[in-house]
Amino acid sequence: MNRITRCSLLVLSLLTFGLHPAHAFVTFDDIGRWPEDWPEELEPFRERSQTAHFSVVHTVLIYQIPFYDHEEFEKVWPSILSLKSKGAPIRLVDIDANSGRFGKKDEDDWSNARPCVRVIAPPGASSRWHNVDILKYGPPRPPGLWSEKGELPEYVHKEIVDGRERWVAGKGDSLFEFCWTELEIVVDGEVIDADRLKIPEDVPIIDRKRKAPAP
């Protein structure tokens, strides 16, 4: 079932990208609508997954894959990790029924009440701005975006290069687009255990788990 919700960005900005108050459109879909060329190991999880299409100044797709068993998670974790762009972070959050994406709580699909992985990615789309070349900002990425380390930028925006508009790395403004793919993981210590996650040493980790009280 497809559900379209118009939300206040005053709330969403606290939970997603820190943008100025405005209005956003969010489409929720009760299936994982990720690209067909994703690893085939993830195909059995498509029907149980969800997709959020978040659109305001830029567009972001969030694919949420819930897990109920540690062994099934461990089996597909390498495939999930392969989706992340080099240089992009992994965000760790605790299981918590009182928080979630888009302000969702309790038993809602998008709350943090259950262990899951969220793949946050740009759409495979073209520029939506008028009077410019048609420029793709989703995969496959245009040449020239990668750094010397082979990393994609988090955002891109348009600049005139050699007389033509091109996407270049940007810090975010009125014409920016989300570029890389990052992961957010809701951990519970059993199905998904942060201490047992196999993550390469060079991957940035943003740890938003609650801190244990001092003894």
N, C-alpha and C positions, 0 to 999 in steps of 0.2 A: 504494500500500500504506500502511495506517495503522499506526503504531507508537506504543505508549503506554509511557512510561518513568517510573518513580518515582525521583527524584533527591534527593540530600542537598542541602538549601539552604545547608549550610555551604560547598559548592562554588559553587552558583549565586549566592549573595549576593556573591561576589567578582566576578561577571561581569555581574550584571544590576542589582539595585535595592538592594543593601546592607541586606537585611532580616536579622532575627535567625535563628540556626540553627533549623530546623524541617524539615518535609518538604514537597516540592512535587510536583505532578503535571504532567508535560509530555507532550503528545501531538504526535508528528511525523507530518506528512502529506506524501506525495510529489506534491503538486500545489498550485498557488496557489489557496487557497479564499477569495480576497477577494470583497467584495460585487459583485453584478452591475452596480451603478451606477458602478463605477470607470470611468475613461476607456477607451473601446473600443480605443485604441492599445495597451493592455497585454494585450489578450485573446490575441494570438499567443504570449505568454510564459507563459500560465497552466500549460500542460502541463509545462514544464521547471522550474517554480518549486516551492518548498516552503513549508509552513506549520507553525508551532509554536504550540501553545495552552498557555500557561504559566499555571498557576493555583495560588495559595497564599493569602495574605491578600487579594490582588486578582487580577484576570485580565488578561492581556495577550496579544494576538495578534501574531505576527511573521511577515510575509510576505517571503520571500527570493527575489529574482529574479536569477539568474546571467546574466552577459553574456560573450560570446565575441568580439565585434566592436565596435570603437569607433563605427562609423557607426550601428549599430543602437541603441547606447546613446544617442548624441547625438539620435537621432530621437525617442526616447520620454522623454528627460530632462525636458522641460517638463511632460509628463503626470504623471510621478512627483513632480516638485516641487509640482504642484498639490494633491497629497494631504496635504502637510505642513500642520499647523495653524499659523496666524500666531503668532509668538512661540516656537514650538518649535524646537529646535536641529537642526542636521545634524552628525552625528558622523563623523569621518574616521579610518579605521584602515588600516594597511598590509597588503598581502597577506603572509600568514605561515602556513605549514602547521603551526606549532607552537602556534597559538592559535585561538580561535573561540568562538562562542556555546555555552553549556551545557557548556563544558569540552571541546568536540570538537576533534580535531586531525587532521593528515595529510590523508587523502583523504575523510574524512567530509563529507557534504553541508553540515554546519553549521560546518565549520572555516573559517578565513580563507585557505584555500589558493587561492581563485579570486576574481576580481573579481565583485562583486555589490552589489545594493542591498537593504537590509532596511527594510521599512516597519513600524514599531512602533506599534500602534494599540490602542485599547480595543475590546472587543466591543460589538455592538449588543444590549445586554441590559438587564434590569431588576434592581432591587435584590434581593439575596439575603438580606437581614436580616429577621427575624421581627417581627411586630407593628408594621409601618410601612406607609405608603402604597407602592404599586408605583411606583417612581421609576426612570426610564430614565437611565443614565449614559453610554450609547453614543450614536452618531449616530442621528437628529438630536438635538443637544444641547438640554436644557431651557433656557428663557429665564433670563436673569439670571447666567449663568456668565461671559460675556465682560467683559473689562475695558474701561475707557474707550478704550483703544487698539485694541479689537476682538480681543484675544488671549484664548485659552482658558488656564485653569490646567493645570499638569501633573497635579495630583491634585484630587479633590473628596472631601468627606465630608458627612455629614448633620448638619443643625442644625434646631432648631425656629424657624421664621419665621412670624409671625402665626398661631401655634397649629398649624401643619402642618410636617411634616418636608420639607425641601428640600435639594437639593445645593448646597453652597457651596464656594468655593475652599479647599483645604486643603494642609497641608504633609506629610501622611502620618501616620496613626495606625492603630489597630486596625480602623477602619471606613472607610479611604480606598479610593478607586478611581482607576485610571489614566484620564486624561481626554483629553489631546491626542494628536496623531499626529506622530511624529518620524521622521527618517531616519537610518540608519547606512549608510555606504558603505565597502566594502573596495576600495581603490584599488591599481592595479598600475603606473601611469604610462604605460600603453599603451591598453588597452581603456577603462579609466577613469582619467583623468589629473586629479589634484586641482588642478593649476595651470591647467587648461583648463575647469574646471567653471563654468558660468554660474549664479552664486548671487547673488540680490539683496543689496545692501549691508546691509540691516537684519536679515538672517537670522543668528542666533547660530551660530557654528561651534565645535564642540568637537574640537580637533585632537589625535588620539591616535596620529598617525603617529610612527614612530621618527625621532629627530633625526639628521641627518647628522653624522658625526664632524668635529671641528674640523680644519682643515688644519694 
